[in-house]
Amino acid sequence: MEDEEKTKGGPFEEQYSDDEILAFIATEEVVTTREVADHFDYHLQTARRRLKLLHGESRIRQKDVGKRFVWWLPHD
């Protein structure tokens, strides 16, 4: 059980659904990892991990802007 929590990011990581995160991004159009972390009261690493998973599933797009990533929904 402990190993499972480590690989999934802990018991609180799934506190919000992917759809809730996507809805937040849709209302803001473009977001930073910090904005997602603040909105969902996530640790920055947790927000980054969730966003990278959504990006890996092609549900959001990303761009490295300096030392930050910005994220948005695809328009296609």
C-alpha positions as protocol buffer text, in pm:
chain_id: "A"
residue {
  index: 1
  type: MET
  ca { x: 0 y: 0 z: 0 }
}
residue {
  index: 2
  type: GLU
  ca { x: 277 y: 245 z: 90 }
}
residue {
  index: 3
  type: ASP
  ca { x: 456 y: 181 z: -242 }
}
residue {
  index: 4
  type: GLU
  ca { x: 129 y: 235 z: -428 }
}
residue {
  index: 5
  type: GLU
  ca { x: 83 y: 574 z: -260 }
}
residue {
  index: 6
  type: LYS
  ca { x: 437 y: 676 z: -357 }
}
residue {
  index: 7
  type: THR
  ca { x: 384 y: 592 z: -724 }
}
residue {
  index: 8
  type: LYS
  ca { x: 45 y: 761 z: -737 }
}
residue {
  index: 9
  type: GLY
  ca { x: 166 y: 1069 z: -552 }
}
residue {
  index: 10
  type: GLY
  ca { x: 1 y: 1007 z: -217 }
}
residue {
  index: 11
  type: PRO
  ca { x: -353 y: 976 z: -89 }
}
residue {
  index: 12
  type: PHE
  ca { x: -454 y: 1337 z: -153 }
}
residue {
  index: 13
  type: GLU
  ca { x: -330 y: 1379 z: -510 }
}
residue {
  index: 14
  type: GLU
  ca { x: -658 y: 1269 z: -671 }
}
residue {
  index: 15
  type: GLN
  ca { x: -857 y: 1510 z: -454 }
}
residue {
  index: 16
  type: TYR
  ca { x: -977 y: 1678 z: -775 }
}
residue {
  index: 17
  type: SER
  ca { x: -1067 y: 1502 z: -1099 }
}
residue {
  index: 18
  type: ASP
  ca { x: -894 y: 1557 z: -1430 }
}
residue {
  index: 19
  type: ASP
  ca { x: -1217 y: 1714 z: -1555 }
}
residue {
  index: 20
  type: GLU
  ca { x: -1208 y: 1971 z: -1273 }
}
residue {
  index: 21
  type: ILE
  ca { x: -851 y: 2064 z: -1362 }
}
residue {
  index: 22
  type: LEU
  ca { x: -941 y: 2087 z: -1732 }
}
residue {
  index: 23
  type: ALA
  ca { x: -1243 y: 2306 z: -1649 }
}
residue {
  index: 24
  type: PHE
  ca { x: -1019 y: 2543 z: -1454 }
}
residue {
  index: 25
  type: ILE
  ca { x: -775 y: 2565 z: -1744 }
}
residue {
  index: 26
  type: ALA
  ca { x: -1066 y: 2632 z: -1982 }
}
residue {
  index: 27
  type: THR
  ca { x: -1187 y: 2927 z: -1776 }
}
residue {
  index: 28
  type: GLU
  ca { x: -840 y: 3081 z: -1762 }
}
residue {
  index: 29
  type: GLU
  ca { x: -735 y: 2991 z: -2120 }
}
residue {
  index: 30
  type: VAL
  ca { x: -362 y: 2971 z: -2027 }
}
residue {
  index: 31
  type: VAL
  ca { x: -231 y: 2882 z: -1680 }
}
residue {
  index: 32
  type: THR
  ca { x: 98 y: 2834 z: -1502 }
}
residue {
  index: 33
  type: THR
  ca { x: 175 y: 2538 z: -1280 }
}
residue {
  index: 34
  type: ARG
  ca { x: 170 y: 2774 z: -980 }
}
residue {
  index: 35
  type: GLU
  ca { x: -182 y: 2895 z: -1067 }
}
residue {
  index: 36
  type: VAL
  ca { x: -308 y: 2537 z: -1076 }
}
residue {
  index: 37
  type: ALA
  ca { x: -131 y: 2457 z: -748 }
}
residue {
  index: 38
  type: ASP
  ca { x: -280 y: 2763 z: -580 }
}
residue {
  index: 39
  type: HIS
  ca { x: -632 y: 2709 z: -714 }
}
residue {
  index: 40
  type: PHE
  ca { x: -649 y: 2344 z: -606 }
}
residue {
  index: 41
  type: ASP
  ca { x: -438 y: 2388 z: -291 }
}
residue {
  index: 42
  type: TYR
  ca { x: -180 y: 2142 z: -428 }
}
residue {
  index: 43
  type: HIS
  ca { x: 191 y: 2132 z: -362 }
}
residue {
  index: 44
  type: LEU
  ca { x: 372 y: 2264 z: -671 }
}
residue {
  index: 45
  type: GLN
  ca { x: 516 y: 1918 z: -746 }
}
residue {
  index: 46
  type: THR
  ca { x: 170 y: 1761 z: -731 }
}
residue {
  index: 47
  type: ALA
  ca { x: 27 y: 2020 z: -971 }
}
residue {
  index: 48
  type: ARG
  ca { x: 319 y: 1969 z: -1209 }
}
residue {
  index: 49
  type: ARG
  ca { x: 275 y: 1590 z: -1199 }
}
residue {
  index: 50
  type: ARG
  ca { x: -100 y: 1613 z: -1268 }
}
residue {
  index: 51
  type: LEU
  ca { x: -45 y: 1856 z: -1556 }
}
residue {
  index: 52
  type: LYS
  ca { x: 229 y: 1641 z: -1708 }
}
residue {
  index: 53
  type: LEU
  ca { x: -2 y: 1339 z: -1697 }
}
residue {
  index: 54
  type: LEU
  ca { x: -275 y: 1535 z: -1877 }
}
residue {
  index: 55
  type: HIS
  ca { x: -16 y: 1652 z: -2131 }
}
residue {
  index: 56
  type: GLY
  ca { x: 104 y: 1294 z: -2181 }
}
residue {
  index: 57
  type: GLU
  ca { x: -255 y: 1198 z: -2264 }
}
residue {
  index: 58
  type: SER
  ca { x: -271 y: 1489 z: -2515 }
}
residue {
  index: 59
  type: ARG
  ca { x: -552 y: 1652 z: -2315 }
}
residue {
  index: 60
  type: ILE
  ca { x: -357 y: 1978 z: -2270 }
}
residue {
  index: 61
  type: ARG
  ca { x: -68 y: 2153 z: -2441 }
}
residue {
  index: 62
  type: GLN
  ca { x: 241 y: 2304 z: -2279 }
}
residue {
  index: 63
  type: LYS
  ca { x: 519 y: 2549 z: -2351 }
}
residue {
  index: 64
  type: ASP
  ca { x: 836 y: 2624 z: -2157 }
}
residue {
  index: 65
  type: VAL
  ca { x: 851 y: 3001 z: -2104 }
}
residue {
  index: 66
  type: GLY
  ca { x: 1176 y: 3082 z: -1927 }
}
residue {
  index: 67
  type: LYS
  ca { x: 1173 y: 2894 z: -1598 }
}
residue {
  index: 68
  type: ARG
  ca { x: 800 y: 2825 z: -1611 }
}
residue {
  index: 69
  type: PHE
  ca { x: 560 y: 2609 z: -1805 }
}
residue {
  index: 70
  type: VAL
  ca { x: 230 y: 2739 z: -1933 }
}
residue {
  index: 71
  type: TRP
  ca { x: -58 y: 2502 z: -2006 }
}
residue {
  index: 72
  type: TRP
  ca { x: -372 y: 2533 z: -2220 }
}
residue {
  index: 73
  type: LEU
  ca { x: -640 y: 2322 z: -2383 }
}
residue {
  index: 74
  type: PRO
  ca { x: -588 y: 2218 z: -2746 }
}
residue {
  index: 75
  type: HIS
  ca { x: -812 y: 2403 z: -2991 }
}
residue {
  index: 76
  type: ASP
  ca { x: -851 y: 2118 z: -3240 }
}
